[in-house]
């Protein structure tokens, strides 16, 4: 959650430049001369694509929109089936429902991400896309998931909204499947307040996504907006130059953010190694962990609830587990599913999980206080 921690003079100066150098042109497209041919959103896309090592990057209004746009570009229509996992923010499910497709949910395993063995059981001839979610900066088991998808010729869309900067076997999360998406909202590794990104190496998918995000505009070079061409209809998911400017300033800080939170997480985790009764989350690639969350399991859901209560009494909070499962576990989505008791493995794993947020600006005293609070809460349960 560190992006907002580092919002400061660099972001303010970047926004001021829109008025100082581009006459206050806030729209992404058009008014080329008035803005002195400076396009900040486009520059952000180019810079992030280079950072991640992908051909294409599309910056849109939020991560939910990026997910929907990707599914549209992958050809998902009413009646198709889209598979994702039981532990994810509800937006991953909402975009499937928005398109009239059938939402299929897999169990998670001790990595808290998609269980590849359950995925095999959920695939049918109607399956169009698989969406593994890299929750809290930790990779899903992409080798197994991609092998399953390849055998069935199914698209893989990585929901990396919580995992920008994380890696799996040397590759950035979000760049491994057919496409990936990131969120840049206020709680993410870097932030533009609101914002989402789609990345891909597929030229056709990118062009379809880009056109759909802008009312079908094909954005022909040198052609005025009013005379631009179109081949399909779309919608409006554009961002403004404000987000582009802030995003460029935040991108310059991402390496520091990742380094700092990994360091802080390592210190906390190592201090907890000898506590009886807790077990750490499985990490498919520990080196690639983005480091913004430390998750461990206690014996059962009653002890997890008691731990969170004791931890809160010490002045600290948890991060989604167990405090926000209502928004992050399909088993709590009675507004979507007629039955919510059909993921017993996920239920057992998630209800006993504790997630500790790791911040960039933690000093030694704060880290020690968190360690002490965890140890004391663990002793009391």
BELBELNOR-V420433 format. One record per pair of residues at least 6 apart in sequence whose ideal C-beta (glycine too) atoms are under 7 Angstrom apart, sorted by the first residue. I is the first residue (numbers start at 1). J is the second residue. D is the distance in whole Angstrom. If there is no record, write none. Layout:
# BELBELNOR-V420433
((I:J:D) (I:J:D))
This chain:
# BELBELNOR-V420433
((1:187:5) (1:292:6) (1:357:6) (1:359:7) (2:189:6) (2:257:5) (2:261:6) (2:292:7) (2:359:6) (2:360:4) (3:188:6) (3:189:6) (3:190:4) (3:191:3) (3:250:6) (4:186:5) (4:191:6) (5:359:6) (5:360:5) (5:361:5) (6:253:5) (6:257:7) (6:360:7) (10:249:4) (11:246:5) (11:249:5) (11:250:7) (14:245:4) (14:246:6) (14:248:6) (14:249:4) (15:242:6) (15:245:5) (15:246:7) (17:245:7) (18:24:6) (18:26:7) (18:241:5) (18:242:7) (18:245:6) (21:36:6) (21:38:6) (22:35:4) (22:36:6) (22:38:5) (23:34:5) (23:35:7) (25:31:5) (25:34:6) (25:35:4) (25:241:7) (26:240:5) (26:241:5) (26:242:6) (27:240:7) (28:41:5) (28:238:5) (28:239:6) (28:240:6) (28:241:7) (29:225:6) (30:225:5) (40:241:5) (40:244:3) (40:245:5) (40:248:6) (41:59:5) (41:239:6) (41:241:6) (41:244:4) (43:244:7) (43:248:6) (44:59:6) (44:244:5) (44:247:4) (44:248:5) (45:57:4) (45:58:7) (45:59:5) (47:248:7) (47:251:6) (48:57:5) (48:197:7) (48:251:6) (49:55:7) (49:56:7) (49:57:4) (49:199:7) (51:251:7) (52:172:5) (52:175:5) (52:199:6) (53:172:7) (53:175:6) (54:175:5) (54:199:5) (54:200:7) (54:201:6) (55:201:5) (56:199:7) (56:200:5) (56:201:7) (56:206:4) (57:197:6) (57:199:5) (58:197:7) (58:198:4) (58:206:7) (58:209:6) (58:210:5) (58:213:6) (59:195:7) (59:197:6) (59:239:5) (59:244:7) (60:66:5) (60:69:6) (60:196:5) (60:198:7) (60:213:5) (60:237:4) (60:238:7) (60:239:6) (61:194:6) (61:195:7) (61:196:7) (61:237:5) (61:238:7) (61:239:6) (62:183:7) (62:185:7) (62:194:5) (62:195:6) (62:196:5) (63:91:7) (63:161:4) (63:181:6) (63:182:6) (63:183:3) (63:185:7) (63:196:4) (64:91:4) (64:94:7) (64:95:6) (64:196:7) (65:196:5) (65:237:4) (66:181:4) (66:196:4) (66:197:6) (66:198:5) (67:91:7) (67:92:7) (67:95:4) (67:159:7) (67:181:5) (68:95:4) (68:98:6) (69:198:6) (69:209:5) (69:212:6) (69:213:5) (69:237:6) (70:157:5) (70:179:5) (70:181:6) (70:198:5) (70:209:6) (71:82:7) (71:95:6) (71:99:6) (71:129:6) (71:157:7) (72:212:5) (73:205:5) (73:208:4) (73:209:4) (73:212:7) (74:128:7) (74:129:5) (74:155:5) (74:157:7) (74:205:7) (75:128:7) (76:82:6) (76:99:5) (76:101:5) (76:128:5) (76:129:6) (77:99:7) (78:99:7) (78:100:3) (78:101:6) (80:101:5) (80:126:6) (80:128:4) (81:101:7) (81:102:5) (81:104:5) (81:124:6) (81:126:4) (81:127:5) (81:128:6) (82:96:4) (82:101:5) (82:103:6) (82:104:7) (82:128:6) (82:129:5) (82:131:6) (83:104:4) (83:106:6) (83:119:7) (83:122:5) (83:127:6) (83:130:5) (83:131:7) (84:92:5) (84:93:7) (84:105:6) (84:131:4) (84:133:6) (85:105:7) (85:106:5) (85:108:5) (85:113:6) (85:114:4) (85:132:7) (85:133:5) (86:105:5) (86:106:7) (86:107:6) (86:108:6) (86:329:6) (86:330:4) (86:331:7) (86:343:5) (86:346:4) (87:108:5) (87:112:6) (87:135:6) (87:328:6) (87:329:6) (87:346:6) (87:350:6) (88:133:4) (88:135:7) (88:159:7) (88:328:7) (89:327:6) (89:328:6) (90:327:6) (90:333:7) (92:131:6) (92:133:6) (92:159:5) (93:103:5) (93:336:6) (96:103:5) (97:103:6) (104:122:5) (105:330:5) (105:343:7) (106:114:5) (106:115:6) (106:118:4) (106:119:5) (106:122:5) (107:115:5) (107:118:4) (107:343:5) (107:345:4) (107:346:5) (108:114:6) (108:115:6) (108:346:5) (108:349:6) (109:115:4) (110:281:7) (110:282:4) (110:349:6) (111:138:7) (111:141:7) (111:281:7) (111:282:4) (111:283:7) (111:284:6) (112:135:5) (112:281:6) (112:295:7) (112:353:7) (113:132:6) (113:133:6) (113:134:7) (113:135:6) (113:138:7) (113:140:4) (113:141:7) (114:132:5) (114:140:5) (114:145:6) (116:141:5) (116:144:4) (116:145:6) (116:148:6) (119:130:7) (119:145:7) (119:148:6) (120:148:6) (123:152:6) (127:152:7) (127:154:5) (128:154:7) (128:155:7) (129:154:7) (129:155:5) (129:157:5) (130:145:7) (130:149:5) (130:154:6) (130:156:5) (131:157:5) (131:159:5) (132:140:4) (132:142:7) (132:145:5) (132:158:6) (133:140:7) (133:159:4) (134:140:6) (134:158:7) (134:159:7) (134:160:5) (134:162:7) (134:163:4) (134:166:6) (134:173:5) (135:162:6) (136:162:6) (136:292:7) (136:293:4) (136:295:6) (136:355:7) (137:162:6) (137:163:5) (137:166:5) (137:289:6) (137:290:3) (137:291:6) (137:292:5) (137:293:6) (138:166:7) (138:281:7) (138:283:6) (138:289:6) (139:166:6) (139:168:4) (139:173:6) (139:284:5) (139:285:5) (139:288:6) (141:284:5) (142:168:5) (142:176:5) (145:156:7) (146:156:6) (146:177:7) (149:156:5) (155:178:5) (156:177:3) (156:178:5) (157:177:6) (157:178:6) (157:179:5) (158:173:6) (158:174:5) (158:176:6) (158:177:5) (158:180:4) (159:181:6) (160:173:5) (160:174:4) (160:180:5) (160:181:6) (160:182:5) (161:181:6) (161:182:6) (161:183:4) (163:173:5) (163:290:6) (164:182:5) (164:188:7) (164:189:5) (164:190:7) (165:189:6) (165:254:6) (165:258:5) (165:290:5) (166:173:4) (166:288:6) (166:289:6) (166:290:4) (167:173:6) (167:285:7) (167:288:3) (168:176:6) (168:284:7) (168:285:5) (168:288:5) (169:285:6) (173:180:7) (174:180:3) (174:181:7) (174:182:6) (174:199:6) (175:199:6) (178:200:7) (178:202:6) (178:205:7) (179:198:6) (179:199:7) (179:200:4) (179:202:7) (179:205:6) (180:199:5) (181:196:6) (181:197:7) (181:198:5) (182:196:7) (182:197:4) (183:196:6) (184:190:6) (184:191:6) (184:192:5) (184:195:4) (184:196:7) (184:197:7) (184:247:7) (185:191:6) (185:194:6) (185:195:7) (186:193:6) (189:254:7) (189:257:6) (189:290:6) (189:292:6) (190:250:4) (190:251:6) (190:253:7) (190:254:5) (190:257:7) (191:250:6) (192:243:4) (192:246:5) (192:247:5) (192:250:7) (193:243:7) (193:246:7) (195:239:6) (195:243:5) (195:247:7) (198:209:6) (200:206:5) (211:217:6) (211:218:6) (211:232:6) (211:234:6) (212:234:4) (212:235:7) (213:234:7) (213:237:4) (213:238:7) (214:234:6) (214:236:7) (214:238:6) (215:234:5) (215:235:7) (215:236:6) (216:230:4) (216:232:5) (216:233:5) (216:234:4) (217:228:5) (217:230:6) (218:228:6) (218:229:5) (218:230:6) (218:231:7) (219:228:7) (220:228:6) (220:229:6) (257:360:5) (258:290:6) (258:291:7) (260:360:4) (261:291:4) (261:292:5) (261:358:5) (261:360:6) (262:291:4) (264:358:5) (264:362:5) (264:367:6) (265:291:4) (265:294:5) (265:358:5) (267:367:6) (268:294:6) (268:358:7) (268:367:6) (268:370:6) (268:371:6) (269:280:7) (269:294:6) (271:371:5) (272:278:7) (272:371:7) (272:374:6) (275:375:6) (275:378:5) (277:298:6) (277:299:6) (277:378:6) (278:296:5) (278:297:7) (278:298:6) (278:378:6) (279:296:6) (279:297:5) (280:296:5) (281:295:4) (281:296:6) (283:289:6) (291:358:6) (292:358:5) (293:319:6) (293:355:5) (293:356:7) (293:357:6) (293:358:6) (294:356:4) (294:358:6) (295:321:7) (295:353:6) (295:354:7) (295:355:5) (296:354:6) (297:352:5) (297:353:5) (298:304:5) (298:307:6) (298:352:5) (298:354:6) (298:381:7) (299:352:7) (300:352:5) (301:351:3) (301:352:5) (303:381:5) (304:322:5) (304:351:6) (304:352:5) (304:353:7) (304:354:6) (305:322:6) (306:381:5) (307:354:6) (307:377:5) (307:378:7) (307:381:5) (308:318:5) (308:322:6) (308:323:6) (308:354:7) (310:377:4) (310:380:5) (311:318:7) (311:373:6) (311:374:7) (311:377:5) (314:373:4) (314:376:7) (314:377:7) (316:370:6) (316:373:5) (317:323:7) (318:354:6) (318:355:5) (318:356:7) (319:355:4) (319:356:7) (319:357:4) (320:328:5) (320:355:6) (321:350:7) (321:353:4) (321:354:6) (321:355:4) (322:351:7) (322:353:7) (325:332:6) (325:350:6) (326:332:5) (329:350:6) (330:337:7) (330:340:7) (330:343:6) (331:340:5) (331:343:5) (331:346:7) (331:347:5) (332:340:7) (333:340:6) (334:340:5) (356:374:7))
